[in-house]
Amino acid sequence: MKRTGRRRSSVWDCFEQVGNFVRCMKCDATLKYCGGATSSMMNHMSRHHPSNTPLDEDEKPVICTVQCMEEEGTSDVMQVAVMSPNPPEREYGERKRLKRSSVWDIFIKVDDEVHCTMCDTKLKYRSSTTSMMYHIKNKHPDTMPNDGVSVATHAEVTELISRMIEKDMLPISMVNGDGFRELLAYTVHNYKMPSASDITRLIEGHFHEKVEELVMQLGRVEKVALTADFWTALPIQRYITVSCSFITENWQGRSAVLQTHKLPSDSHSATDSVTQRLLNTVQTWGITGKVTACVHNNPKDSLAAHTCAHVTWDYATCFATTLQLAVSDGLSEDLVHIIAAAGKLVKHFNHSLLASEALEQKQVQMCLPQHKLIQSSKARWDTICNMFERLLEQRWAIKAVLSDRTVTNRQEAQMLEIEDDCWQIIENFTPVLATLKWATTVISAETEVSISNIYPITFSLIQTHLVSKENDVEQVSEFKRKVQKSLRNLMEVDSNDLASKPALVASMLDPRHKHLSFLTPTGRLAAKVKLHELVSKLDVITTTVGTKDEQQETLVTPDISQVAMPSQMRSDTKNTMMLLLGDNYSSSYATDSEAQVDYYLRDIAPSLDINPLDWWRVNGPRFPKLATLARHYLCIPGVSLPSLLSEAGQAYATMRTRLNPEHVDMMIFVNRNV
């Protein structure tokens, strides 16, 4: 039997081919035409010309007459459009097509890549359509189907399960749970549930893809800063997560997790183990010689004191950890007693339904905000501030509830009642805690350069906000003195070696703080000398931005190159002068290291709301050597985990404690490196 030729699609009645494109004859729209596929043309017709969408002969509706019987016994004759029956092969093909992802209407496969027919973007293809789905959603949202429910393939569902486990840091073993399997069996028809090993292989694939991408990024940067975040999953399981921060060529701040290591339980060998793990991480990621500093949250600060010859970077303690230690040192017994009493009061209202409902009624009666009381946490001193602020806001509503004997009996009220002098201490103490909390929030901001803010804020706290006032109660004055003293010791503000601290060097390279007005004249001079020393040490190859940029550097004399004179004469004279005086004569002073530092420091400082990276992006060509140093030091974060004080950061800190030790490194890596 002779095989018939392939039938020509009726969509060509509305389109004509022009080279590698097709043009709609109804609206003149142009689409990419690859591989002989007509799906993009069909989608175009169904979206923009639904009334003219062509149908193949075996898809055209058949008009038949049916008789509809109503409840009253009367009948109406109506015409119903029904699809003509397809042969068995067609029905099987249609059912099979439901499992085919709609992304293939826009992408075509070429070897181990997929090409977008709308923008020629090329993506790696590893038997997963997720990357193509994200591309269409972000780059071509108008092409997403909106006239029906898209049917996800089983491979896409499995991919989404792996992504969910990565984003929420769930145990991989959850796919073996009976309840989860019942849910998938009900929602996805005939879905074959993957095993834990299948999901592990998918996540490992994502892990290796991100590793390759990060290795390429780190190969292009000059310097990076490390952060060592110590945390505990269980009392006997201690970990250290090593991350890095860097500044890209276009002055964008970036950060990424490198590795998570399990630490030995032996405290004596912990320091040696941490140092060795840091060195191994640096070597594994090929950033040996690129590390400027390492910020850690180890409260014992034993890393800085215990260094080896292979460690070429400076250590700095996380500012949030430093402030935590300072606040803890400043709390007297009276303040601790008041904090405990306030916590007990909040706990009563949070656990007693009767008291909670009565508080809500009093809030309405007194026109107070309907807020719940906040419980403080021993691990976070900033929650004490939150608790006190809410108690002061709801003070009189709380008193009214405690005075109502239908809600609170006399004995219980006496145990919970806070005396007036304690309320006065809380009222006086809360603004001080709020100031310290603001300082931590500024340093912990993820989207800002933070290392350069540390010493300006520290000196502002010591010299202004922690100075005792006449109206301070005795307990608050004592707290201020203790915190002030503790900050001086922890931040080494009186040290002769202050100018060498990475945070202070970063302050000089931050155009907002470069004048170092918080230091004494002697301190500013020492910092300036240190900056000169760092600039002079830069290698010529790494410090020059390029020949083109050198020609755009700041000149100290008027530019006479544009004086009107015959072009030939000007060229001859210029060549002769260059032979006599040298190529760099005109700009030698401007490109001199000392001159760059002097011009930079004399330049007008921008306002505090300016992002220093944006400033350097514009002014980097003026100060190329200082710009190189700015990349080296402004990438250092002020805290070991920038988002820890946010709700998302707290959720992350909680989620990572439930990870299987076998997968903790991989899961944290794919979760944080989005």
JONORKA-V137665 format. One record per backbone hydrogen bond with DSSP energy under -1.0 kcal/mol. NH is the residue of the N-H (numbers start at 0). CO is the residue of the C=O. Records with the same first field share a line. If there is no record, write none. Layout:
BEGIN
NH = CO  CO
END
This chain:
BEGIN
11 = 8
12 = 9
13 = 10
15 = 22
17 = 20
20 = 17
21 = 30
22 = 15
23 = 28
24 = 13
27 = 23
30 = 21
32 = 19
36 = 33
41 = 37
42 = 38
43 = 39
44 = 40
45 = 41
46 = 42
47 = 43
48 = 44
51 = 48
58 = 55
61 = 81
63 = 79
65 = 77
67 = 75
69 = 73
72 = 69
75 = 67
77 = 65
79 = 63
81 = 61
90 = 86
91 = 87
92 = 88
93 = 89
94 = 90
95 = 91
96 = 92
97 = 93
98 = 95
99 = 96
103 = 100
104 = 101
105 = 102
106 = 102
107 = 114
109 = 112
112 = 109
113 = 122
114 = 107
115 = 120
116 = 105
119 = 115
122 = 113
124 = 111
132 = 128
133 = 129
134 = 130
135 = 131
136 = 132
137 = 133
138 = 134
139 = 135
142 = 139
143 = 140
156 = 152
157 = 153
158 = 154
159 = 155
160 = 156
161 = 157
162 = 158
163 = 159
164 = 160
165 = 161
166 = 162
167 = 163
169 = 164
173 = 170
174 = 171
175 = 172
176 = 173
180 = 176
181 = 177
182 = 178
183 = 179
184 = 180
185 = 181
186 = 182
187 = 183
190 = 187
198 = 194
199 = 195
200 = 196
201 = 197
202 = 198
203 = 199
204 = 200
205 = 201
206 = 202
207 = 203
208 = 204
209 = 205
210 = 206
211 = 207
212 = 208
213 = 209
214 = 210
215 = 211
216 = 212
217 = 213
218 = 214
219 = 216
223 = 289
224 = 244
225 = 292
226 = 242
227 = 294
228 = 240
230 = 238
232 = 236
236 = 233
238 = 230
239 = 260
240 = 228
241 = 258
242 = 226
243 = 255
244 = 224
245 = 253
247 = 251
250 = 247
253 = 245
255 = 243
257 = 241
258 = 241
260 = 239
262 = 237
272 = 268
273 = 269
274 = 270
275 = 271
276 = 272
277 = 273
278 = 274
279 = 275
280 = 276
281 = 277
282 = 278
283 = 279
284 = 280
285 = 282
286 = 281
289 = 286
291 = 223
293 = 313
294 = 225
295 = 315
296 = 227
300 = 297
305 = 301
310 = 307
313 = 291
315 = 293
317 = 295
318 = 637
321 = 317
322 = 318
323 = 319
324 = 320
325 = 321
326 = 322
327 = 323
328 = 324
329 = 325
335 = 331
336 = 332
337 = 333
338 = 334
339 = 335
340 = 336
341 = 337
342 = 338
343 = 339
344 = 340
345 = 341
346 = 342
347 = 343
348 = 344
349 = 345
350 = 346
351 = 347
355 = 351
356 = 352
357 = 353
358 = 354
359 = 355
360 = 356
361 = 357
362 = 358
363 = 359
364 = 360
365 = 361
367 = 362
370 = 368
382 = 379
383 = 380
385 = 381
386 = 382
387 = 383
388 = 384
389 = 385
390 = 386
391 = 387
392 = 388
393 = 389
397 = 393
398 = 394
399 = 395
400 = 396
401 = 397
402 = 398
406 = 403
407 = 403
412 = 408
413 = 409
414 = 410
415 = 411
416 = 412
422 = 418
423 = 419
424 = 420
425 = 421
426 = 422
427 = 423
428 = 424
429 = 425
432 = 428
433 = 429
434 = 430
435 = 431
436 = 432
437 = 433
438 = 434
439 = 435
440 = 436
441 = 437
442 = 438
443 = 439
452 = 449
453 = 450
456 = 452
457 = 453
458 = 454
459 = 455
460 = 456
461 = 457
462 = 458
463 = 459
464 = 459
465 = 460
466 = 463
471 = 468
476 = 472
477 = 473
478 = 474
479 = 475
480 = 476
481 = 477
482 = 478
483 = 479
484 = 480
485 = 481
486 = 482
487 = 483
488 = 484
489 = 485
490 = 486
492 = 487
494 = 491
497 = 494
499 = 496
500 = 497
504 = 500
505 = 501
506 = 502
507 = 503
508 = 504
512 = 509
515 = 512
518 = 515
523 = 519
524 = 520
525 = 521
526 = 522
527 = 523
528 = 524
529 = 525
530 = 526
531 = 527
532 = 528
533 = 529
534 = 530
535 = 531
536 = 532
537 = 534
542 = 538
543 = 539
549 = 545
550 = 546
551 = 548
552 = 549
562 = 559
569 = 565
570 = 566
571 = 567
572 = 568
573 = 569
574 = 570
575 = 571
576 = 572
577 = 573
578 = 574
579 = 575
580 = 576
581 = 577
584 = 581
587 = 583
590 = 586
595 = 591
596 = 592
597 = 593
598 = 594
599 = 595
600 = 596
601 = 597
602 = 598
609 = 606
614 = 610
615 = 611
616 = 612
617 = 613
618 = 614
619 = 615
621 = 618
622 = 618
626 = 622
627 = 623
628 = 624
629 = 625
630 = 626
631 = 627
632 = 628
633 = 629
635 = 632
643 = 640
645 = 642
649 = 645
650 = 646
651 = 647
652 = 648
653 = 649
654 = 650
655 = 651
657 = 654
658 = 655
662 = 659
666 = 662
667 = 663
668 = 664
669 = 665
670 = 666
671 = 667
672 = 668
673 = 671
END
